């Protein structure tokens, strides 16, 4: 088939549907209604002559043809962005879409230089579109691997093949309880006994449990996949959990959070710049990576 502008638009919609996990979930991302999204998806299936997905009461599921089309769409859209960026560079201009995947709450870390990097790129060109996706730590790497993001900023203990990891700074995480929890006002000597029965929030940082080796009670009834969710649970006064120091300081300063035996219950994890070995050669990608490193004091 010949690929026209309308096909690229339909493919972008299809990619958004897949990444959001269904038509309803894609409404907010695409800013269009479900019936319109469904119509666009049907148009794409007709143009391709393929059944891309199963949708109905049983939920959303890609067909084998849909999985192949999704991967091919990512490659095609990435090549289109690279083409626009390369042509713009021949005019000594930066142009295209800057896509960054980033873990939540880094905005509260004064060492985070993402905003400064964006400001610097914006000052160099008005032909750059910015797309920031705040997501769970594993999704940051997946987004870069799949070519959806030019760069990712997150945490990773186990590096994936095909990605480059550049340390930016270390993030210190402490174990916190909220006001109303038995550990909040107890004497330090009584903390250890209370910790044996305290419920610890299971989070996306559980992969670092082996490095913490804290012997706490992780068989509990609370799970959160983002730091904001952990904060809500700690604020209930019923659970304890690890949070980055820079993020928890807001509630610590208000007297609502307290670090539990910080000399014992803490760990550090590197915040890293994640880029693809295959997708970082375009002028725009190079400029983005250079600015992020510069704004974090990394040569």
Secondary structure by P-SEA (a helix, b strand, c coil): ccccaaaaaaaaaaaaaaaacccccccccccccaaaaaaaaaaaaaaacccccccccccccccaaaaaaaaaaaaaaaaaaaaaaaaaaaacccccbbbbbbbcccccccccaaaaaaaaaaaacccbbbbbbbbcaaaaaaaaaaccccccccccccccccbbbbbcbbbbbbbbcccccccccccccaaaaaaaabbbbbccccccccccccccccccccccccaaaaaaaaaaccbbbbbbcccaaaaaaaccccccccccccccccbbbbbbccccccaaaaaaaaaaaaaaccc
